[in-house]
Amino acid sequence: MARMFGTDGVRGIAGSELSIELATKLGQAGAYVLTKEKDHQPTLIVGCDTRISGGMLASALMAGICSVGANAVFVGVMPTPAIAYLTRKHGVDAGVVISASHNPMEFNGIKFFNGDGYKLSDEMEDEIEALIHNHMRDVEMPVGAGVGRIDYRFDLRDEYVAFMEQCVPIDLSGLKIVVDCAEGAAHYTSVRTLQNMGAELVALHTSPDGTNINAGCGSTHMEELRDAVVREKADVGLAFDGDADRMLAVDERGMLVDGDQIMAICGNYMKENGTLRNNTIVVTVMTNLGFSLMGQRQGIQIEKTKVGDRYVLEHMRANDYNIGGEQSGHVIFLDDNTTGDGLLSALHLLEVMVKKKKSLSELASIMEVLPQALINAQVPNQKKEHYMEYQEIADAIAAVEQKLQGEGRVLIRPSGTEPLVRVMIEGKNQKVIEEEAKTLAELITKTML
């Protein structure tokens, strides 16, 4: 049986794979596992992104929470990192986010934070899953006054805005910023924060209707933002994903500045100011080779984990590091928040621009981005972990590695959240590696379907 939890919670098409019944069970089991050691009636904060299915799933989840005697506080549409912060600030027992991040609107997901604002360990997720499979055996379901209650606190988003302004207290007056909120959870908090800090703002995709989240916009579709930055003669463009835990930027020329470059810029600034803990930045194996070369030049230690921000975070916490993340724009500033935070990343990037009085293109030149090609191969979800068991695929991967002759690399990995195998090839010639990646992805799909 496939594991219920992926790299970022439980995900699927809302109403079918992620059913009302499953959401209720996750509420029951999650609330029980996360709060069973407590000697008081526990409380969980629940928030969601702007998907039309968010309210439906939140209602089912909170019904499950209340059925085991815990309370729920529903805060409405809120960025994922805001839930992590509010969970800590208000001293509640856990937080839950209903979101499928950058995925299309028909998908949704449920992910938990513990009382300290951190995503759950594999062991705790397995405990929740086991309880669901065992039909909540031996868990008492209270009645009468023992049932939990639901409170509604839609005002808490302004507490997160105030927290962001406190984390990076800079004056953005004189900066013209184009921001793409992806019709998602950032549509209020990011706009309000940047305006409060004095920026001249051009805001795109801030009218979510429940069905337009991530649709041709946000950090997975940068074309409109790139054009807008040039057209508006802006200093910088910022793009968030649906739940605002990641951010990608665009420089004043309309060129993409990805998560690797953002970490290079901010990590070097932290080193200059003596705040880069243990002189280390944590990244994943997907990080561009140019990042490692930058680290060698700048005297910064680069440590790599497997793909997934949770693994980056685990490594950071275990070794006392304070910045890490992914090329996709999921960057963790652990001195400020316990998870990736797109708005926080944006503010730290803007801080370097303001303090060093340099353009983003000049700052981004600290690392050379080597050509990369990433193609997704569509495969059956239950087979995606087993691609190397197909001899034809293994031989094809070996053949491409031989062609690169040490001047590039091939990285193949199953998606943690979607029925995909991701094919990434790095090398010197963009056209060549794109053709190789496309051919390899097509072979994987054809062989595994």
Salt bridges, closest charged atoms under 4 A:
ASP8 OD2 - ARG11 NH2 3.17
ASP8 OD2 - LYS111 NZ 3.06
ASP8 OD1 - LYS119 NZ 2.90
ASP39 OD1 - HIS40 ND1 3.73
ASP49 OD2 - ARG51 NE 2.78
ASP93 OD1 - LYS38 NZ 3.95
ASP93 OD1 - HIS40 NE2 3.01
ASP122 OD1 - ARG3 NH2 3.89
ASP122 OD1 - ARG310 NH2 2.79
GLU125 OE1 - ARG3 NH2 3.00
GLU125 OE1 - ARG310 NH1 3.28
ASP126 OD1 - ARG3 NE 2.92
GLU127 OE2 - LYS36 NZ 2.23
GLU129 OE2 - HIS133 NE2 3.45
ASP155 OD1 - ARG153 NE 2.90
GLU159 OE1 - LYS89 NZ 2.97
GLU159 OE1 - HIS90 NE2 2.72
GLU183 OE2 - HIS205 ND1 3.21
GLU224 OE1 - HIS205 NE2 2.68
GLU232 OE1 - LYS176 NZ 3.21
ASP241 OD2 - ARG246 NE 3.34
ASP243 OD2 - LYS111 NZ 3.06
ASP245 OD2 - LYS111 NZ 3.93
ASP245 OD2 - HIS330 ND1 3.67
ASP251 OD2 - ARG253 NH2 3.11
GLU272 OE1 - LYS356 NZ 2.92
GLU303 OE1 - HIS315 NE2 2.48
ASP309 OD2 - LYS119 NZ 2.84
ASP309 OD2 - HIS330 NE2 3.49
ASP320 OD1 - ARG277 NH1 3.16
ASP335 OD1 - ARG277 NH2 2.38
ASP336 OD2 - HIS348 NE2 2.73
GLU351 OE1 - HIS348 ND1 3.39
GLU351 OE2 - LYS355 NZ 3.87
GLU389 OE2 - HIS386 ND1 2.88
GLU407 OE2 - LYS428 NZ 3.76
GLU418 OE2 - HIS102 NE2 4.00
GLU418 OE2 - ARG422 NH2 3.20
GLU426 OE1 - ARG409 NE 2.61
GLU436 OE2 - LYS403 NZ 2.99
GLU442 OE2 - LYS438 NZ 2.83
